[in-house]
Amino acid sequence: MGDGSDPDHADKTGRQDFSEVRQRLDALGDKLEARRPDPVDERAAKAERSNYAMAIRVSSDFIAAIFVGGALGWFLDSIAGTTPFGLVILLLLGFAAGVLNVMRTLGLVATPKRASPPASSGDAARRRDTEENGREGS
């Protein structure tokens, strides 16, 4: 029975014989192990998801740049009264900005670096002395 009082499964010390339960657990463990995905397959699936995410990011950056350029051109035309020119010019600039963003995202164009702040005159003299003499000036 299910209450553990079956005398056929009791050993000499009065404890239950769990060999049948152990066998069923081992069989279940084997079935679960067989269904568990291969780690190589998991890495390939993760890489595929990552590539898909990159494609969505690149395409949304491109479309957003074109949309913003068109919207700004339309807004400029409505204010200035230069109906097709602002829209066309800023739409083309939005397209160029979108292409540049895609190329930066893919690593084909370097990201612009910020200029470092100018060094003080004492730093420049110390650097010059180090370059000329090969040692730190005092």
N, C-alpha and C positions, 0 to 999 in steps of 0.2 A: 504494500500500500504506500501511499504518499506520506504517511506520518512517521515513517522510519521504524515501525515496530514489527516489521516482517522478520520472523525468527529464522527464515532460510538465509538471510543475508547477514546474520550476526556471527562473529567469530567466537573463539573461546573466551575472550576477555569481555564480551558483551558489546563490542563496538561494531558498527555497521561495516559491511564490506563495500567499499567504494570503487572497486575495480571496474564495474560496469559504467559508473558515472565518469571515471577517469578515461575510459575508452571513448565514450561519447564526446567528452571535452576535447580529447586529442583529435578525433575525427572532425569536429567542428573547427578546431584550430587549423587543421590541414586545409579544409574548405575555404576558410577565410584567407589563409596565406595564398591559395591559388587565385583568389579574386583580387588580391591586393595589386595595385598597378606597379609596373616596373619603374624604378627610379629614373632610368634613362628616358622613359616615356613622359614622366612628370617634368623633367628638364626641357624636353622638346616642346611640351605643351606650354610651359611657362615662357619659353622663348617666342613661341608663336603668339601668345597673348601680348607679350611685350612689343613685338613687331606690329601687331594690330593697333595697339595703343599709340605707337609712334605714327602710324599712318593716319589715324584720326586726328592727332595733334597737328601734324603737318598740314593736312587738308583744311582743318578749321582755322589755323593761322592764315593760310593763303586766302580763304574765302572772307575772313573777317577784315583783312587788309583791303581787299577790293571793295567790300561793302562800306567800310569807313571812308575810303576815298570817294566813292560815289555819293554817299550821304553828305559829306562835306562840300562836294562840288554842287550838288543840288541846292544845299543851303546857301552857298555863296551866290549861285545864280538867282535864287529867289530874292536875296537882299540887294544885289548889285544890278540885277536886270540884264545880265549877260547870258541869256538862256542856254545855249548849248555849250559855250566855251568852258566855263568853270567845271561843269560836269565831266566833259570829255578829258580835260587836262588832269583834274584830280582823280578821275577814274584810272587813267594811265599811270599816275603817280602811285595810286593804291596798288595797282597790279605790280609795279616795280618793287614797291615795299614788300608785297607778299612774296615775290620771288626771292628777294633778299632774306626775308625771315625764314623761308624754307631752306635756303642754302646755309644759313647760320645754324639752324636746327640740325641739319644733316652733317654739319662739320665741314662743309666745302668752302666756307668763307670764315675768316677769323672774326671773332667777336671784338668789337671796338674796346680798346683799353682806355681807362681814364688817365689823364696826365698826372704825373706825380707833382706834389707841391714843390715850389722852388726851394733849393737848399739855402741855408743862411750863409753869410760870407765866411764865417768861421769853419763851417763844414766843408766848404769848397776849398779853403786854404789847406785844411787838414788832409783832404782827399788828394790834392795836388802834391803835397809834401810826401804822402805815402807812395804815390805813383813814381815820383822822381827818385826818392831815396830807398824805396823798398822797405821802409820801416815807419813806424808811427812817430810823428813829430811831437815835441814836448813844449 
